[in-house]
Amino acid sequence: MPAEVGRGPNLSFAPGPPVESLPEGDARSDEASKPLRPDFSNYTVGRLFKDRRNYEMNHEGYQKALTYIRGVTWASGWRANIFKRVYEKLSLEYHFSHEQTNLPQRLDRSALVNH
């Protein structure tokens, strides 16, 4: 990395392409929802909203967040025909190996990234 990169208080990046939110009913939405497990959707996304109760699925902000996350998932290239078997294998391996590690029992993306 060049020495001049990272000097100063701010490091600016060019913005990425805009992400199209995928509302329910969009043909791509069902496929983009497949990797979003219920615990991730309800607990991880849900706790971003202080005024949302657990399992309050009709919360406006929560619904908007899920449409955006589905859009990012789709824009990132998630396609079930490519990744479904890999994702299921990771989920199963994680589930059966959690007792042998210090990882939490639930499958959480941060656990996979940080360990």
C-alpha positions in Angstrom: 0.0 0.0 0.0 1.5 3.4 -0.9 2.6 5.5 2.0 0.3 8.3 1.2 -2.8 6.1 1.4 -4.5 6.3 4.8 -2.8 9.5 5.9 -5.2 12.0 7.4 -8.5 11.6 9.2 -10.6 10.4 6.2 -10.1 7.8 3.6 -12.6 8.2 0.8 -13.9 5.5 -1.5 -15.9 5.9 -4.7 -19.5 4.9 -4.2 -20.6 1.5 -5.4 -23.4 1.0 -7.8 -26.9 1.6 -6.3 -28.7 -1.4 -4.9 -32.2 -2.1 -6.0 -34.4 -3.1 -3.0 -36.4 -6.3 -3.6 -39.9 -6.2 -2.1 -41.9 -9.4 -1.5 -43.6 -10.5 -4.7 -40.6 -9.6 -6.9 -39.5 -12.8 -8.7 -35.9 -12.4 -7.4 -37.1 -11.8 -3.8 -37.9 -15.4 -3.0 -34.5 -16.6 -4.2 -32.6 -13.7 -2.4 -34.5 -14.6 0.8 -33.2 -18.2 0.9 -30.0 -17.4 2.8 -31.7 -15.1 5.3 -32.5 -17.5 8.1 -35.3 -16.7 10.6 -32.9 -15.9 13.5 -30.9 -13.5 11.3 -34.0 -11.8 10.0 -35.9 -11.6 13.3 -33.1 -11.1 15.9 -30.2 -9.5 14.0 -32.1 -7.3 11.6 -35.0 -6.8 14.0 -32.9 -5.3 16.8 -31.8 -2.5 14.5 -35.2 -0.9 15.3 -35.6 0.2 18.9 -39.4 0.5 18.5 -39.8 -3.1 17.1 -40.8 -6.0 19.2 -39.6 -9.6 18.5 -41.6 -11.2 15.7 -43.2 -7.9 14.8 -42.9 -8.7 11.1 -45.1 -5.8 9.8 -42.8 -3.1 11.3 -42.3 -0.6 8.4 -38.6 0.0 9.0 -37.9 -3.7 9.4 -39.7 -4.5 6.2 -37.7 -1.8 4.3 -34.5 -3.2 5.8 -35.3 -6.7 4.6 -36.1 -5.5 1.1 -32.7 -3.7 1.0 -30.9 -6.8 2.4 -32.6 -9.0 -0.3 -31.4 -6.5 -2.9 -27.8 -6.6 -1.6 -28.0 -10.4 -1.5 -29.1 -10.5 -5.1 -26.6 -7.8 -6.3 -23.8 -9.7 -4.6 -24.5 -12.7 -6.8 -26.5 -15.1 -4.6 -28.2 -17.7 -6.7 -29.5 -20.8 -5.2 -28.3 -23.0 -8.0 -24.7 -21.9 -7.3 -24.6 -21.4 -3.5 -27.4 -23.4 -1.9 -25.4 -26.6 -1.4 -22.4 -24.8 0.0 -24.5 -22.7 2.4 -26.3 -25.9 3.6 -23.0 -27.6 4.1 -21.6 -24.7 6.1 -24.8 -24.6 8.2 -24.6 -28.3 9.0 -20.9 -28.4 9.7 -21.3 -25.4 12.0 -24.2 -26.9 13.8 -22.5 -30.2 14.5 -19.1 -28.7 15.4 -20.3 -25.9 17.8 -19.7 -28.1 20.9 -16.1 -28.6 20.0 -15.3 -24.8 19.6 -15.9 -21.6 21.4 -18.4 -20.5 18.8 -22.0 -19.7 19.8 -24.6 -22.4 19.0 -26.6 -20.3 16.5 -25.4 -19.8 13.0 -24.5 -16.2 12.7 -22.6 -14.7 9.8 -20.3 -12.8 12.3 -19.3 -16.1 13.8 -18.3 -17.5 10.5 -16.3 -14.3 9.6 -14.6 -13.8 13.0 -13.5 -17.4 13.7 
